[in-house]
Amino acid sequence: MTDVFDELVGQEHVAALLRDAAADAAAVRQGAVPRGAMTHAWLLTGPPGSGRSVAALALAAALVCPYGGCGVCEDCVAVRHSAHVDVEHVVPEGVEYTVAEARDLVARSALAPARAQWHVFVVEDADRQGDASANTLLKSIEEPPERTVWVLCAPSTEDVLPTIRSRCRHVLLTTPSSGQVARALHERFGVDEQTAQFAARAAQGHIGRARALATDEQARARRADVLALPVQLDALGDCLAHAASLVATVEADTAAVCDPRDASEREALLRAYGKGGEGKGIGTAERRARGAVKDLEDRQKKRRRRVALDQLDRAITDLTAFYRDVLVLQLGADVELVNGELRPALERLAALSTPERTLRRVDALDRTRGLLESNVPPLLAFESLMVALMDPALAPRS
Ligand SMILES: [Zn+2]
């Protein structure tokens, strides 16, 4: 590795621009006249998986690393693990940032860096906030303290308030090609070439997802289960059963991620309130901590919902790619299939239905995403989705 920006895949222009910004920032701290390559507020946009947060963290590392982002020193490694004292890596606890979270950020942004030259705030999913919370942040983004840098990440500029957008320098990341993703998986993570190519294609330019598919057996198995659904949806009863089993799997996976984390956070909170201390009973600590425990439980509940929603969203993305492939076959388009390894199933569905019906199924997938975002219970949303995807022509003829 030559520097932290090498971690970006297929974003040479972004790497060059951010490298230049970090160099300018370092020169300014040495007393040079700013060249204008550095600014206090950045907005990094790009489709999910394009590497927004990788780019944001690389910029943060380059600003706090004494060598301009070497990628290997103590500072760079700490930033990569979201553990640097001067780099706050902020992710919304729930589906959206709350005003309280925004206020807390603004208060912390007033502090000078503890050991580095800059105090950097990497704000993931900056689009996930209401106007009130965005307006709270705006105050600090408009006039940040001298050594504070904001790096906001969002899917597109339209997703953030115009007032915020206009205060930030915009950097656009693009979806890397599956060839670029495959090469990165092979060269950086030692994934064999065939698996790398499969994972890159299946992940459709989403690097994190590609890496998970290449290295995590459970991720591959979950995806295979979802993509096995379309040919099994031939009757109402099956549709409801498959929806129930998919949602149950998501709930179990969510619990596996969230339960241990929730328990240790609760334990840490109670300890902070004196649980286990001299002469104080457990009951006393729990009584004192009641309000704080309630807040914690609210945050954990939101986080749990978000973890589950992310998995449901992934299932929708995989199914959408599947039906797009069906459409490609139906139209005889000369486009590479995302799910080439499932050609027999794709061909079967393509032969049984029409392009119009396939498009209706893609629409149903889109609608389901909307339903989930507007709080419709996942089971209900997926039952109606499975019914919309159902094709009675798949049933074996007796
Ligand atoms: Zn370094």
Residues whose N, C-alpha, C, O or C-beta is under 5 A from the ligand:
A	BS01	ZN	C65 G69 C70 G71 V72 C73 C76
